[in-house]
Amino acid sequence: NGTLLGVGDTFTQADINLGSVTYTHTDPDRIADVFSLSATDGGVRTAVVQVAVTIDLVNDAPILTVPTGIVAATEGGTVVFSDADGTRIVIADDADAAALVVVRLSLEGDALLTLSGIDGLEFIEGTGVNDRVLIIRGTLADVNGALDGLMLVPAENAFGLVRLQIEVNDLDLSLIH
């Protein structure tokens, strides 16, 4: 019935038969759990068992947070994707911050991309300065640091829509946005 059971709480065989007893793992840092279960016949006989649970971790696809809607620039201006103005691009993953990710940034339209920094990054394509296509590998922390302040610089006298496509691969599952 959704009631959380604690130490000393009871349930019946009927509860088990109805599927009313479930186990919910709540600690993402632990891949194993153990609990004790005792059964009684209602009289004097009691059996106690240790139940060991092994949790199979699932690698979820990365989550990409991007500005919603259209981010506009005036002629001759630069778009800076940053936390300061609410347009920051952020990658989250269920792996720890030291895990490696590969990120591909590509533009459709007349503009170039420049990262805010390059510390800790490996460049597969591009240099991080004035690139139309950029593929980088680094830790989640280093990549997110480089994306905070990412600049999109339209070409001189450019007019119209520029589309930024971002692909993230956590080297197990990937996400295209």
C-alpha positions as CSV (number, residue, x, y, z in Angstrom):
1,N,0.0,0.0,0.0
2,G,3.0,2.3,-0.3
3,T,3.9,2.2,3.4
4,L,7.6,2.2,4.1
5,L,8.7,-0.7,6.3
6,G,11.4,-0.3,8.9
7,V,13.1,-2.4,11.5
8,G,10.6,-4.5,13.4
9,D,7.7,-3.9,10.9
10,T,5.7,-6.8,9.6
11,F,3.9,-7.9,6.5
12,T,2.0,-11.1,5.7
13,Q,2.3,-13.9,3.1
14,A,-0.9,-12.4,1.5
15,D,1.0,-9.1,1.1
16,I,3.8,-10.9,-0.8
17,N,1.2,-12.8,-2.9
18,L,-0.4,-9.5,-3.9
19,G,2.9,-8.0,-4.9
20,S,2.6,-5.4,-2.2
21,V,6.1,-5.9,-0.8
22,T,8.9,-4.3,-2.9
23,Y,12.5,-3.4,-2.4
24,T,13.7,0.0,-3.5
25,H,17.4,0.8,-3.8
26,T,18.1,4.4,-2.8
27,D,21.9,4.7,-2.6
28,P,23.4,5.3,-6.1
29,D,26.9,4.9,-4.7
30,R,26.3,1.3,-3.5
31,I,26.0,-1.7,-5.7
32,A,25.1,-4.1,-3.0
33,D,22.8,-4.2,0.0
34,V,21.9,-6.7,2.7
35,F,19.0,-6.9,5.0
36,S,17.6,-9.5,7.5
37,L,14.2,-11.0,7.1
38,S,12.5,-13.2,9.8
39,A,9.5,-15.3,9.3
40,T,7.3,-16.8,12.0
41,D,4.5,-19.3,11.9
42,G,2.5,-17.3,14.4
43,G,3.7,-19.6,17.1
44,V,7.1,-20.3,18.5
45,R,8.9,-21.1,15.3
46,T,11.0,-18.4,13.7
47,A,13.4,-18.4,10.8
48,V,15.9,-15.6,10.1
49,V,17.7,-15.2,6.8
50,Q,20.1,-12.6,5.4
51,V,19.0,-11.3,2.0
52,A,21.9,-10.0,-0.2
53,V,20.9,-7.8,-3.1
54,T,23.3,-7.0,-6.0
55,I,22.3,-3.9,-7.9
56,D,23.1,-3.8,-11.6
57,L,24.0,-0.2,-12.4
58,V,22.6,1.3,-15.6
59,N,24.5,3.8,-17.5
60,D,22.0,6.5,-18.5
61,A,22.5,8.7,-21.5
62,P,24.1,12.1,-20.8
63,I,21.7,15.0,-20.1
64,L,22.3,18.2,-22.0
65,T,20.9,21.5,-20.7
66,V,20.8,24.2,-23.3
67,P,19.1,27.6,-23.6
68,T,15.4,27.4,-24.6
69,G,14.2,29.2,-27.7
70,I,16.3,31.4,-29.9
71,V,19.4,33.1,-28.6
72,A,19.8,36.3,-30.6
73,A,22.8,38.4,-31.6
74,T,22.9,41.9,-33.1
75,E,25.0,42.4,-36.3
76,G,28.7,42.4,-35.4
77,G,27.9,40.9,-32.0
78,T,28.9,37.7,-30.3
79,V,26.7,35.2,-28.5
80,V,28.3,34.0,-25.2
81,F,26.7,30.9,-23.7
82,S,27.3,31.5,-20.0
83,D,25.8,31.0,-16.5
84,A,25.9,34.8,-16.1
85,D,23.1,35.4,-18.6
86,G,21.3,32.1,-18.3
87,T,22.4,30.6,-21.6
88,R,25.0,28.2,-20.3
89,I,25.3,24.8,-22.0
90,V,25.8,22.1,-19.3
91,I,26.4,18.3,-19.7
92,A,25.4,16.0,-16.8
93,D,26.0,12.3,-16.6
94,D,25.5,9.6,-14.1
95,A,29.2,8.8,-14.3
96,D,31.5,10.8,-11.9
97,A,33.0,14.1,-13.0
98,A,36.3,12.5,-13.8
99,A,34.8,10.2,-16.4
100,L,35.6,11.0,-20.0
101,V,33.1,12.3,-22.5
102,V,33.4,13.2,-26.2
103,V,31.5,16.3,-27.4
104,R,30.9,17.3,-31.0
105,L,29.8,20.9,-31.7
106,S,28.9,21.8,-35.2
107,L,27.4,24.9,-36.9
108,E,24.9,25.3,-39.7
109,G,25.2,28.9,-40.8
110,D,27.8,31.6,-41.1
111,A,29.5,31.6,-37.8
112,L,32.5,30.2,-35.8
113,L,32.8,28.8,-32.2
114,T,35.4,29.5,-29.6
115,L,35.7,27.7,-26.3
116,S,36.2,29.7,-23.1
117,G,39.2,27.6,-22.2
118,I,41.1,24.4,-23.3
119,D,42.6,23.1,-20.0
120,G,42.3,19.3,-19.8
121,L,40.8,18.9,-23.3
122,E,42.0,16.7,-26.1
123,F,41.1,18.0,-29.6
124,I,40.0,15.4,-32.1
125,E,38.9,18.1,-34.6
126,G,39.4,21.8,-34.3
127,T,41.5,23.9,-32.0
128,G,38.9,25.5,-29.7
129,V,39.3,28.9,-31.5
130,N,37.2,29.9,-34.5
131,D,35.9,26.4,-35.4
132,R,32.9,25.4,-37.5
133,V,33.2,21.9,-36.2
134,L,34.8,21.0,-32.9
135,I,35.2,17.6,-31.4
136,I,36.7,17.4,-27.9
137,R,37.4,14.7,-25.3
138,G,37.8,15.5,-21.6
139,T,36.4,15.0,-18.2
140,L,32.9,16.2,-17.6
141,A,34.3,18.9,-15.3
142,D,36.8,20.1,-18.0
143,V,34.3,20.0,-20.8
144,N,31.6,21.9,-18.8
145,G,34.3,24.5,-17.8
146,A,35.2,25.1,-21.5
147,L,31.5,25.4,-22.5
148,D,30.8,28.0,-19.8
149,G,31.6,31.1,-21.9
150,L,31.4,29.3,-25.3
151,M,31.4,32.1,-27.9
152,L,29.4,31.9,-31.2
153,V,30.8,34.6,-33.5
154,P,28.8,35.4,-36.6
155,A,30.7,36.2,-39.8
156,E,30.9,39.9,-40.6
157,N,27.6,41.2,-42.1
158,A,26.0,37.8,-41.4
159,F,22.3,37.7,-41.4
160,G,19.9,34.8,-40.7
161,L,19.7,31.7,-38.6
162,V,22.7,29.8,-37.2
163,R,22.1,26.4,-35.8
164,L,24.4,24.8,-33.2
165,Q,24.2,21.0,-32.9
166,I,25.7,19.3,-29.9
167,E,26.4,15.6,-29.7
168,V,27.6,14.1,-26.4
169,N,29.0,10.6,-26.0
170,D,29.9,9.3,-22.6
171,L,31.7,6.4,-24.3
172,D,28.8,4.1,-23.6
173,L,25.6,5.9,-24.4
174,S,25.2,9.1,-26.4
175,L,22.9,12.1,-26.9
176,I,22.3,14.4,-29.8
177,H,20.6,17.7,-29.3
